Amino acid sequence: MTGHPKFKLSRLREIGWATWDPIGLRVTDGWPEDEYDRYLLQAAGRLWNGASRKEVASYLLSIETQHMGLGQTPGIQQRANEAAHALSRYVTELRAQ
């Protein structure tokens, strides 16, 4: 795809905290709102550049299991799929503008 997307970090954070949150920080006081920014930007960028939702879900899974070292936790696949789906909807909205 051409052009550089203008991702709204606030929207990516909204999606990430609502659907992904692998560390479980949103239930704590004073959680760092930027904790997942780089992963969400990377995931959205991949979608923008033509990656499938399945590929983005796999990316999020690898971040959680390998980069963060959290292993296979309950609900991991569902969280990754939901986040990839929500990010895909957002990218689609951006393209329509």
N, C-alpha and C positions, 0 to 999 in steps of 0.2 A: 504494500500500500504506500501511497505517497503522502508527503506532508508530515508535519509533526503534530501530534495530538496535544490538545490543551486539557490535560486531565486535571480535574479539581481534586486536590488532595483531601479536602473535607468529604467529598463523595466516596473516594476510595476508602477512607478511614471508616466511614459509616458502613460500607459494605463489609470491610474486613472485620470490624468489631461485631457486627451483627451475625455474620455467617462463619467466620473462620476461627479467630482467637485461639490458636493451638496451645498457648501457655496458660490460658484461663485467667487472664489479667483483668478482664472487665468486671469481675466480681469483687475486686479489691479497691480500696480507697486510694486515690492518687495514682492510678495507673498511667503510665506514659503513653499519651495518645499517638505518638509517632513510632511506637515499637515495631509495627509491621510495615511501615511506609515503603521501604525499599523493595520488599517482596510484592506488595500490591502494585507498585509502579511497574515492576518487571512483568508481573502477570498481565496487567492491562496492556502494556507495550507489546507483549507477545500476541495477545488477541488482536490488537491494532494491526500488527504485521502479518496476520493470517493464520496464527496458530488456532487449533481447535479447542473447544472447551475441555475435551478429554486431555489434550496436551497440557493445558494450563492446570487442570486438576492434578495431573502427574507431577508438574513442577511444584505445586503447593505441598503435595505429599512428600516430595523429596526434601523440601525445605524443613518440614516438620520432623521427618524421620532421620534424615542424614545431617543436615546443617545444624538443626537445633538438638539433634540427638534424642528426641522424645520417643522414638520407636513406634510400634503399632499400638495406638491407644484406641479405646472405644469411640466409635463415631468418626474416626479419622477420614474415611473415604467419603462419608456423607458431608462432612464439613468442607472438604476440598471440592466436591461436586457442586455444593450450594454456592460456594464462593466463586467458582469458575462461571457458573450460570449467571449469577448476579453481575459479575464483572463483564461478562459477555453482553448482557442487556445494556449496561452502561456504555460500553464501547459502541454498540449499535446506535444508541441515542446520539452519541457524539458525531457519528458519521452522518446522521440524518440532518444535522444542523447546518 
